[in-house]
Every structure is written in C-alpha cells, then in structure tokens.
C-alpha cells in the first residue's frame, strides 16, 4: 500500500520528516488520492480562532475515492461483508461494483426527495449495510450527514435535529440488537413532535414491524429506490466538493451543556482516516477488517466506512452484540469470514473474559493477524487475555487512542512495526506533535512525567468547528492552553517516551467506551419531579471501565416516596438513552460545596470509589458535616 511505513526505522524517519516539513509530508500522502483539482496550498492555520485549512482549493468527492477509483481493479472484490444479528440469517457481501450502484441509486433517491449540497441529513439506523450506503450517498451529493447512535432517545434526537437544523432523516422501522428489537421509527416520531421543520423521513424496512407513516412526510426506502431503478441504473455525477466543505457532523459530549456537533472536512478527514487505517493496522490488500464499533461513533465512521473503503479494503460489519446468541459470537464471525484484523473496545473484551475460555474453544481464529482496542484505557489483565486467548500470542496488538474531534487515530503502535506495551498507546503517528502540560500551562519536558495531553500542530483531520457555534469550539479545545489543542485527557510519558492515556481530566465519563457528560446526566436526573439537585461522578467498574454514581437530593415532600430510584432511571433513559443510566444512586441530604457554591466532585469521586481514607481536606467546605453523612450512607 502506498504511504505504509514498514519498519521502526521508517517510522522514525517519517515522524522526523512530518515535523520538519509537515506540508511536504502531507502533500506526498494526499497525492495518492483522487482529486478533481489539486490544492493550491497545503496548510493555513492558527489555533487562536481556531482556523485550520488543509489542501486549500483542492476539489474532490470522497466517494470517488472510496468507490469509483477502485472499480477497475477491485470491482468484484467485497467492500462490505455484513453479518446479521441472528445467526440464522444469511450474511451479505457487497462488492465494490455493487456498492457503486447502491450508493448512486440512493444518492438519486436523496436528490428526488429534495436534498441538496450542504443540507444536513440525520441518519438514525441500526448496524445494517444501508447505513453505510446512506452515509456515502449523502457524501456523493454533498449533503452533510449526522449519524445518531441507535441507543439515543427521542429527546437526544430532537436536540441534535434542532441544533443542525436537519430537515431530512433516514431511519429504519426498527433495529435488531441481540435479543431486543428497537423501534427506531417510533422513537423518531416522538422526536419529531418538537421538530416541525423536518420535511422528509426515509424509512428502510428491517424488522417489518408495523410503523406509523405520515403522509407527505414519510416515505419507504424501497419504494423510492424502485422509482429510480425503474428508469435504469444511471450513475449520478458526484458533487464536486471543496477540500474544506463539511463532510459530516458527529455529536459528542463535553463537560458542559448539550452535546457539541463536531464538524469534519471532506479532504483532511479522508486523507488522515485512510493514512491512519493503513498504517496502524498495516492493512494488506485482500484482508478482512472486522471493527465491532457502532457506526454511530467516530470509530465506525473512520474504521468501518471511510478509512477502510478509501484504502480499497474489505470491511466486515456486524449488526448485533458480542454476547448474542452467546459469548462466542465474535469468534464465530472471525472464523466464518476469516477476519484478519479485529478492532474492538476494552469493555467488550472484559465482558467476554467473564465467560471464560469455553466460548473460544474449537473456533478457528488463525486468520487473525492484528488485534486492536479503542475507546478507553485497556487494563493489563484484559490486554493479556486478548493477547493469549484471542491472538494466541501470535498477533500484533494495537492500543489506539483518538477522539471524535481528532477524526482518526493519533497515538498507537503500528501493528508489528513499532513496539507495543500493555496499557500504553505508545507513540504518536507521523504528523502528530504531542505536548504534556502542567497545571500552570507550561509544557513539561523529559520523560517519566504525567500531564494534560495537548497537540501542538494541526493534522489533516482535526475538527474544524462545532456546528453553529465556533466560539464553543474555541473555548472547549483551544482556550485552555495557548496555541494548543487540548484533548481533555490525562497522560503519562514513561522512561522510553511511550504514552499511556490515564483518562479524562474533565467532567466527561467514559462508560463502556461511550462518552457521557456528567452535566447531561445531572440534567436528566433533575428533570424528575421531586429531585432538588444531583451530582454525578464516575467510579471504577470491572466491565464498563467507568460506572455512573449519582448523588441525589430530594425535595422534602418527596423524601419518603416509593419508586424514586426507578423513576430517575426511567427519566435518564427517556432523556439520553439507556446506556447513560446511573449504576448507583445514593440519596443524600446535602452535597459537598465550596463557599462559592461549587460542588467538590473530587470528594464525591473518592466516596464513590470507596477510598474513604483519602478524601483529603474538607475544611474549605461550606458544611464539612455533609461529607460524613454521605460516607455513612454510601451504597
Ligand atoms: C478515550 C473514541 C485510553 C479518551 C475513539 C478520549 C481512550 C475519549 C482510548 C474519546 C485509548 C479513546 N486509551 N483512552 N486507546 N481511545 N479513549 O470521542 O478519554 O468517543 O478522550 O472517541 O475516549 O472518545 P470518543
């Protein structure tokens, strides 16, 4: 593959070159893509505003890079292999030629339904290949997709629709996830009560359960497609996009307020997602790449859809969950499709570890060459289990660190090329200039230090803005440290210069690899009648990585009410989604606050962790007595 670093020496050379001459470095990589018009200038940037532009005045369409350019050589090769939730259902193979046809036809459907370049299209579907087709069809006509994870509630959907002013939605009647089927269309209907600006809802039939179709607004995917194919298969000309035009919005949680719409650009995102895919996994032509993430998160965008297809790879996509119908499902899928790369989350590994090795026995995992993890720190025990029982000590393991905002993997070992170290993401990819900052805002030098992780120089897939609110983007990421992108993560650099991510230093939780803001959960709890105030913190959880611990003060009149706990849980499910439900709720009389009224979360975290001996100084609290009360009542 072009631009693939093959040895540790080559990595060091590429890294040095990328720092010394970033523009020449990325020019060369970008030249391996298909452009309608070459860029005039590689990079213009300042982090102060922020304003970052890559491949300025270049023109392209990402789908020509993901599909069209592969047709002559890879037309009959699988682009997507799809494994259904149920073992009984036949798997589906979509070749590059078929993908070309499906994306073109559906792009025409989108146009027929009034969608134009620059329009925002919300996609709320299960993990079926049509989800990838819908994204690519949007990209083909220059519409900006905003994929919403199928676990989000109606209220989360309407927030996102309103923020992006998305007037078009693509959804399904329902989605299968393990033993459940989720009524996606009903949830959309509920969301639309507060979104009268939505003009069209295109519905794909997956579960065939009855749904309500609103005349004039709701149309069936299949019917619309028939209208297009009845006129013969006419490929549509892909829209010519500027390098800096937005490709998609993806909402993610921050420490304050509602989720932010992270905006990625067409060209920079494409170049970096592909570069990182090819290098981290050391992808070889013909290999099957199995990423178990949901496309509703950035990992799925970059490493199920765009990065893999741009590299001409085969992406294996799975509809269900790791434990359905049993805890051997991943291994059955690997064996059945001879997957070469498995990319999953530590939380999935930990939950499968709990079943022991019986579900692995007799499964042929010999096709595996690379194992990857993403989304949260991996503990050493899980790393070794993955290495021994899945990799049979014969696979490279990559611990890949990145964020929705970074678009692609920034810190990871390169499979079999650079050294690995359990629980370390190890080294930055070429082009990524890291800095560890101390509390005073100074860069820390030398090794064996811990600080806040920042990035000093732009890379092509850095977020460009947060939709509709550029100032929020600046404040969140570029204002904490001067001339730096601040990640929100803490990080350790060891004696060898390897990086280990230690977790968020802001009020963002990472529950089973899902990013959730404490403020969002608190808001949802506070909406329950009878709740006066709440404070939410994370605590270590064996499977989820982090669990959610909520301290709740009830109004006096509700203090003895039955069922409050259940009501609160229902409310969180209704307002955010089931994955954000607190694991523990403790009713308290007061919260530890400073004299200025700020909640001391540090203390609450210690209590939630059960580390009662190290609560520290409470003398600055308004009422130090509340701490003892909370300790006494710990759940
Ligand atoms: C965390 C997910 C440790 C981190 C791709 C980051 C990780 C947040 C790792 C982003 C890793 C991601 N080791 N922590 N390998 N990968 N994280 O936006 O705290 O959903 O800031 O993107 O996940 O979550 P997001």
Boltz pocket constraint, residues with backbone or C-beta under 6 A from the ligand:
constraints:
  - pocket:
      binder: B
      contacts: [[A, 252], [A, 297], [A, 298], [A, 299], [A, 373], [A, 374], [A, 375], [A, 376], [A, 377], [A, 378], [A, 399], [A, 400], [A, 401], [A, 402], [A, 403], [A, 404], [A, 405], [A, 411], [A, 425], [A, 487], [A, 488], [A, 489], [A, 501], [A, 502], [A, 503], [A, 504], [A, 510], [A, 513], [A, 514], [A, 515]]
      max_distance: 6.0
